Amino acid sequence: MKKNELTIAVTGLNAIDSPGPGVSVIRALREAESFRTRIIGLSYESLEPGIYMHDLVDKTYQIPYPSGGTDVLLDRLMYIHGKEKLDVIIPNFDAELYSFIRLEEKLKKMGIHMFLPTLAQYEERTKVNLCNFGEKYGIDVPKSKAFHDLNSARQLDPGFSYPLMVKGKFYDASIAYNGDQLKSHFNKISAKWGLPIILQEFIHGTEFNVTGLGDGKGNTIAAVPMRKQYITDKGKAWGGISIADEKMLEMTRKFLKMTRWRGGFELELMKDKEGKLYLLEINPRLPAWIYLAVGVGQNIPEALVNLALGNEVSPFNHYEVGKMFIRYAWDMIVDRQEFEQISMNGEL
């Protein structure tokens, strides 16, 4: 039986020390068993490595930054769709999701499908709202509070003490052991990602992550937990191993059932010395390490595409434990003319 070919657009083509998920998502799609793919890369910068990985990406178009607004993005996507006839778009950055969620119905009328959380789900799980989220759904989360100015942040509320985590509303997190470090982290992160800045109770323990997929009806389509084996200075996993942990899977199933989460996600967890699990963050998209899930038997990007198209998807009921991913960097040789073409024309 000949497999149907789909044209799928993917963002997150950067592969720096804090990599985007795009390249890993594309690798998963290339290995899909239920369809063949033509991959359209959507980039923000001319030096995103995925642009030049021609064995993975068939063509790339630059798209406007999220700060440009939904109208500008829609115009650009209409242009790309006119040329490529897109079937599915998979956005992979937190900061862009708001715009894509707002455009989901308009794009669907054009024949472009996505499978994203609702706007209410997206906003409910933000770092600013995480404490309320934990109280609402009975999930343990560290104490946290959002601040719009440094002076208020330095006057620590009762219940907060050093060390504590200083987090941006989208990305970046650093540990502050004193007021001077809090000031430095606050200014650095706010300059990059804006306000508010979130101060969060520091939990001593071991870091874990769970990636998965919810069908929007409360069911768990996929869930794979892993323990970070090697962590960069930005807190990103550069190596990890799939594990068997029923408590993590139980928390994941509870999260999906109670919120009726729609789409891919990543839960960032911390297990303290007593074995208590804390939910640190909910990332509303697939993580950069998503290819580990494929390697252990759950091709989550493939399942996400089928859900986006309205196809029936059976839940995964097994994954291999003890498989590792180890990230590496390598140098591509790129013709300068290709760089100039994407920089000047916005297409390659």
N, C-alpha and C positions, 0 to 999 in steps of 0.2 A: 504494500500500500504506500503510495507516494505521500510524503509528509507535506502539509501546507506550509508555504513560506510566508512569514510575517516580517513586516518592516517595523523595527522597534527602535525608538530613540531613547538614549540613556545619557544622563548627566553624571557629573562627578568623575571626570577623566583625569584629575590630578593624581599624582602618585608621589607626593613629597613625604616628609617624615610624619605628617598627619594626613594620611592618604584618603582620598575619596573612595567610595565604594564602587564607582563606575566600572573600572577594569575588571574587578572580581565578578560583578554582576554580568558583564558581557561574557566572561569565560564560562559562567554557568549557563547562559542562554545558548552559547555555541554547542553545549553538550546536551541540550534539551532533546528528549526522545519523542515528544509529541508534535514538534514543529521544527522547521528550518528557519533560519533568521538572516535578515539583512539588517545590519546594525548602523544606525545613524547616531553619531556622537554629537552631543550638545555641550559646547564649551563656553567658558567665561574668559579664559586667558589663552594667549597664543602659545604658551609654553607648557600647557597641560600634556603630559606624555602620551595619554591615550589617543590624542589627535593623530600621532605619528605611528601608532601600532596598526599598520595596515592589514595584518593578518587577523586582527580582531574587529577593527572599525572600518566599515566600507566608505563612509563619507562623514565629514564633520561640518557643522555649522556653529558659528558663534551666536549666542543669545544674550540679551541684555541682563545686567545685574538686577537682582530683585528690587533694589531701591528705585529702579525705573518705573515700577508699577505694572499692574496687570494688563493695561491696554497696550503698552509697548511690547510686552511679552506675547500677547495674543496676536498682534500684527506680525511679529517675527515667526511665530509658529504656523500661522496661516500661509506665509510665504514658503516655509519649509515643507509644509504638507502639500502645497500645490505642486512641488517638484518631486516629492518622495512618496506621497500617499501613505502616511504613517498609520499603523494599526494600533500601536501602544506606545505610551511614554512612561518611563520609569525615572522619576526624579529621585536624587540621592543625597541632597543637602537639606539640613534642617531649615536654613534661612530662605530657601526657595519654595518650600512646601506650601506656605500660606498662599502664594500666588497661584500655584498649580491647583490647590484645592478650590480656590475661588473660580478657577476656569474649567473645572472638571465637566460640568454640565454643557457648557458651550462647546468644548472640544468633543464631547461625546456626540453632539448633533452633527459635527463634521466627520464623524467616523473614527475619531481618535479616542482610545480607551485608556483609562488609568484605574488603579485600585488603591485608593488613598484613604487615610482616616478622615472622618468628618471634621469640619472646622471646630465643633464643640470638643471632640476627642483630642484634636491637636492642641487646643488652648488649655484644656483641663490638665494635661500632663506636663506642662511647662515647668521649668525649675522654680519659677515664681510661685506656682500653685501647687507644688509637690506636697507640702504639708497638708493642705486641704484634701488633696487626692488621697493621701494615706489614711486620713481620718474617715473619709467617705467610704472607702473600700476595705478598711480594716487591714491595711498593709503597713508594716513597720518602715518608717522613713526617718532619716536623721532630722533633727531640728534645723530649720533654715528660715532666713528672712531676706527680703529684697530691700536694697538701699539705692536711693537716687543721688546721694551726696556723701562724700568721704567723711565729713565730720560726724554725721549720724552713725556711719558704719563703725567708726573708731570708738564710739561710746557704747561698748558692748552691752547688749541687753542681758538681764538676768537669765541664766541658763546657758550662756555662751562663754567659752573660755578658750584660750590658746592651747594647742594648735587648732586652727579651723581652716576650712576650705573656702577659697575665694573663686567664684565661678562667673563666667560671662553668660548672658541670656541665651546665646546660641552655642558657643564653643569656648574652650580654654578653661582650665582650672589649675590653681596653684595652692600650695599649703603655706599659710602664714603662721609663724611661730611667735610673732610679736607685732606691735603696732607699726613699726617701720616697714616690715614686710607686707603687712596689710595695705599700707598706703601705696607701696610700690606696685603690688599686684592689682589693686583697685584701679590705679591710674593707667597701667599698661593695658589691662583687659578692656576697660571702658573706652579707651582711645581707639581700640580696634573694633569692638562690637557694640559700643553704646551702652546706655543705661537701661534698666537697673543692673546692679551687681548683686549677686546672691552670696551671702555668708551662710555656710552650712557646717553643722557639727562634724568634727573629724572622727570617723570611726576607725579604730585600730583593728586590723584583720587582714584577710586575704581577698583579693579582687576576683570576681567572676563576672561572666556575661552570658546572657541567653539571647539568641536570635530566634525568630520564628515568624509565623504568619497566622493572622486571624481572618475568619471569613466574613466578619461583620454581623454574624448572628450569634456570637458567643462560643463558637467552636474553635478548637485548636487544630489547625491544619498542619503545622510544623512547629517544632521546638527543639533546639540543640543548645545545651549548656557547655561552656568551656571555662577552663582556668587559665588565666594569663601566666605565661611562662617567662616572658621577657617584656619589660615595659620601658618605653622611651622616656626621655625627660619631659615629654608632653603628656605622659600618662597613657599613651597609645600602645596597644598590644602589638609587639613585633614577633611574637611567638605565642602559641597557646595549644591546649590539648583538650579534646572532647572528654567529658566526664559523665558519670552516672550519678545523679543527685536528685532524689525524689522530692526533696524540699523545694528545690529550685523549679522543678517541673510543676509541682503543685502550685507554687506562687504564680507561675506563668499561666497555668490553666485558669486560676482564679482571676487574674488580671484580664484575660481574654473573655471569660464568661461574664464578669460583672460589668465591664466597659463595653462589651460587644465590639471590640477593636476590629477595625477594617484595614487590612494591609500588613506590610512588613513592619518589624520593630526590633529594637535591641533593649534589653533590660541590663542596666549596670548595677551589680550587686556587691555587697561586702558582707563577709561572714566573720563575726568576731570570735574571740577565743572560746566563748561558751557555745559557739555553733549557731548563734542567732543571726538570721538573715535580715539585712537592711536593703531596701531599694534606694539607690542613690540617684538614678536618672532613668527616664524613659525616652529613648531616641525613636522618633516616629518614622523611621525608614530602615532599610537594610544597612548593616554595618560593613566596614571595609574588609572584615574577615569572613564575609558570607561564603567564600569558596570552601571554607572548612566544612560547612554544612553540606555542600555538594559532595565533598570528599568522604563524608561519613554516611551518605545515602539519602540525603534530603535536598533535592534541587529546589530550593525555595523560590528563586527568581522564575523558574519555569512554572511553578504552581501559581505564582502571583499573576503571571501573564494570562494563564488560563482562567483564573478568577475574573480578571479584568474583562475578558472576552465573554464572560457568562457561561463558561464551560464547567461541567461538573468536575470537582476535584476531590479525590479521596484523601483523608488525613494520612500522614505518614505515621507509622506505628513502631518504627525501629530506626536506630542509628548506631553506628559503630563507636564504641568507647575506646579511648586510648590512642586515637589518631591525632597527630600534631600538624599544625601549620607553622612554617618558619618563613617570614618575609625576608626578601632580599632586594638590593638595589643593583641595577646594571645600566650600562651606558648604551644608548641607541645612537647611531650615526644618522643624522637627518640632513637632507639637502636644504641649503639656505633658501632656495626658491620656494620650498614648501612652507617654511616659516613666514616668508614674505607674503605668500598667497593667502594664508589664513589671517594674517595680520591686516592686510589691505582689503581683501575681498570678503572676509568673514566666512569663507568656505574652503574646504579642501577635500 
